[in-house]
Amino acid sequence: MTTSMIVPVIDVQSNNFKELWPAMLLAIKTSSFIAVDTELSGLGSRKALLAESIEDRYKAICHAARTRSILSLGIAYDTYLVQVYNLTLLCAEEYIIEPQSVQFLVQHGFDFNKQYAQGIPYYKGNDKGGDVHGQNIRTLFVELLRARRPLVVHNGLIDMVFLYQCFYAHLPERLGTFTADLCEMFPAGVYDTKYATEYELRFSSSYLEYAYKKCKLDNCKLVTAGGSSPILFLEFCNYSGHLCSYVDYRPCFEESSQDGPQDVCLRFSAYGWCPNGSSCPMSHNTDLIIRQDEKTKENKRKRRKKRKQKAGVQDKDCLSPNKKPCLEDGSSEPKEEELATGTCPIAEAEPVNDQPQVEEECPADTRMSIDEGNGGNGVCEPQSMPAEGADEINPPGGKTTAQAKKAESGTHRAGFDAFMTGYIFSFACTLNHSPNQPSSETETRLPECLNKLYLSGKSVPLQIVKSTFSKSSKAHTHKMEVVWRKS
């Protein structure tokens, strides 16, 4: 059983943005949903981002969005063919860039030389001049709104605030106004796959890489088992000619459990992040972590079955004086919590939106959540690529894996992260769809997750609703007139 695949990600910079513009517009208009992810220059005070009051949290995120910038934008379109784009951006205004963010991004393959040399320029806040009708990133965001497709994010409150400030308009001062604006901007709804992972799929962990690989593994099991259960099947574009020079083929192979240390890092296992980084002596192998979680889950199931069997035997023989009573909870059998988390409890805070941790600013008892084209006429040739590929997968165009563009280290690239987000959403929708139901977009969505953004440390999500006490902002009202070409 294999979960391997190779994902083609189109790198978009200022030197090919206009060439790829028709393909990106076509992908937007033909998509059933759009998944996005961002890489940021920083977030400011992590302590403020963990404020007890959600209104205070929003103000802290707004301050970060006004003083920092989006460095890279990942977009994944679920069309008849999956298309993934990684747009390298360069804010034309002054902004703060944090050393910890630089170090984190460089460790995961972000090329700052390429960003400053070829980044697609943009400005933040309200529209300026005639750029609103040109071929630029702000116009691309307008086209995304015009498509009226569901937007999918992972732990997406910070992403939504940054997208609004960087590509749409000045942020409103109040959270209620912001959510009212989002309701009109995305009438098809916003879905947060971290919330879906926690409350719909109910995985042991919910950080992006874990959730993605767990969905792939579960989908592979459904394929192997056969039967009438719905499965997720993917097809990617087959890029040829000079377009191949824009493609970053991202191999996604299952890591061997034989390689590296076998003892799992508990911090990384829980949050997908470790302060020691690559110098940590423990294993950060996500596939190994998932296999151990699966084994723990199976052990729990066997113990529950064993206890039920013992309870049934005792019920039958309860009148016999020679029978011993069944084991109490305090027996020498290991506790489920110990097996699941190890002997050392974790009291660390998670990083915010894939950004590095500033430990002195975070309360020790608080847990933060991670999560962290075609050219010309836009015509692509289909390439059949199942979600669970063959044992040996070569990139499109006849290249071998060795000949394909070497993948950058780590999984934290906006384009591939957007793909992982879209995959989680697609798999959750697949599980939610009954085989006896007619296939339609409205029936395959996740109604329990609609317009709910995950909130760290809270038992309830942020609802994207327009309250009777909140009005839309003036900047948003004017922008919507531009979106629908009323002005």
DAGI-V821954 format. One record per pair of residues at least 4 apart in sequence whose C-alpha atoms are under 7 Angstrom apart, sorted by the first residue. I is the first residue (numbers start at 1). J is the second residue. Records with the same first field share a line. If there is no record, write none. Layout:
I->J  J
This chain:
2->388  391
3->216  217  220  253  254  388  389
4->252  253  254  388  389
5->251  252  253  387  388  389  393
6->249  250  251  252  395
7->249  250  251
8->84  247  248  249  250
9->84  85  86  247  248  249  250  415  416
10->84  85  86  246  247  248  373
11->85  86  87  246  247  248
12->16  17  85  86  87  88
13->17  87  88  118  119  120
14->118  119  120
15->118
16->20
17->21
18->135
19->375  376
20->24  373  374  375
21->25
22->26  376  377  378
23->27  373  374  375  377  378
24->28  373
25->29
26->30  378
27->31  77  79
28->77  144  147
29->147
30->79
31->77  78  79
32->78  79  149
33->77  78  149  150  151
34->75  76  77  78  149  150  151  152
35->75  76  77  151  152  153  418  421  422
36->74  75  76  152  153  418
37->73  74  75  153  159  414  417  418
38->70  72  73  74  159  414
39->70  71  72  73  414
40->69  70  71
41->68  69  70  71  96  97  98  101
42->68  97  98  101
43->64
44->64
45->49  361
46->50  358  361  362
47->51  361  362
48->57  60
49->57  60  61
50->57
51->56  57
53->57
54->58
55->59  175
56->60
57->61
58->62  175
59->63
60->64
61->65  158
62->66  161  171
63->67
64->68
65->69  161  162  165
66->165
67->95  96
68->95  96  97
69->91  95
70->89
71->88  89  90
72->87  88  89  414
73->86  87  88  414  415
74->85  86  87  414  415  418
75->84  85  86  415  418
76->83  84  85  418  419  422
77->82  83  84
78->82  83
81->235  236  237  382
82->234  235  236  237
83->236  237  373
84->415  419
85->373  415
86->414  415
88->115  119  120
89->115  119  120  121
90->115  116  119  120  121  122
91->121  122  123
92->121  122  123
93->123
98->102
99->103
100->104  356
101->105  355  356
102->106
103->107
104->108  356
105->109  110
106->110  111
108->409  410  412
109->408  409  410
111->115
112->116
113->117
114->118  119
115->119
122->137
123->166
124->165  166  167
125->165  166  168  169  170
126->168  169  170
127->132  169
132->138  139
133->139
134->139
135->139
136->140
137->141
138->142  167  168
139->143
140->144
141->145  167
142->146  483
143->147
145->185  186
146->483
148->186  187  188
149->188
150->186  188  189  190
151->189  190  191
152->190  191  192  422
153->191  192  193  421
154->192  193  194  371  421
155->192  194  353  371  453  454
156->160  192  453
157->161  453
158->162
159->163
160->164
161->165
162->166
163->167  168
164->168  169  171
165->169  170  171
169->475  476
170->475
172->177  178  473
174->178
175->179
176->180  470
177->181  470  471  472  473
178->182
179->183  464  465  466
180->184  465  466  467  470  471  472
181->185  472  473  476
182->186  464
183->187  464  465  466
186->190
189->450  451
190->450  451
191->449  450  451  452
192->196  452  453  454
193->197  421  424  425
194->198  206  454
195->199  453  454
196->200  201  449
197->201  202  203  206  211
198->202  203  206
205->210  270
206->210  211
207->211  271  272  370  371
208->212  371
209->213
210->214  286
211->215  424
212->216  420  423  424
213->217
214->218  290
215->219  424  427
216->220
217->221
218->222
219->223  231  232
220->224  388
221->225
222->226  229  231
223->231
228->435
229->435
230->430  431  435
231->430
232->387  427  430
233->386  387
234->385  386  387
235->383  384  385  386
236->382  383  384  385
237->380  381  382  383
238->380  381  382  383  396  397
239->243  244  396
240->244  397
243->247  374
248->405  407
249->395  404  405  407
250->407
254->287
255->287
257->288
260->283
261->282  283
262->283
263->282  283
264->269  282  283  284  289
265->269  282  283  284
266->270
267->271  273  274  346
268->272  273  274  284
269->289
271->350  370
272->370
276->280
285->289
286->290
287->291
288->292
289->293
290->294
291->295
292->296
293->297
294->298
295->299
296->300  339  340
297->301
298->302
299->303
300->304  336
301->305
302->306
303->307
304->308
305->309
306->310
307->311
308->312
309->313
310->314  326
311->315  326
312->316
313->317
314->318
327->331
334->338  339
335->339
336->340
337->341
338->342  343
347->364  365
348->364  367
349->362  364  366  367  368
350->367  368  369  370
351->355  356  357  368  369  370  372
352->368  369  370  371  372
353->370  371  372
354->370  371  372
355->372
358->362
366->457
367->456  457
368->456  457
369->456
374->378  379  380
385->389
389->393
394->399  400  401
395->399  400  401  404
399->403  404
400->404
411->416
412->417
413->417
414->418
415->419
416->420
417->421
418->422
419->423
420->424
421->425
422->426
423->427
424->428
425->429
426->430
427->431
428->432
429->433  444  445  446
430->444
432->444  446
433->443  444
440->444
441->445
446->450
451->463  464
452->461  462  463  464
453->461  462  463
454->461  462
455->461  462
466->470
472->476  477
473->477
474->478
475->479
476->480
477->481
478->482
479->483
480->484
481->485  486  487
482->486  487
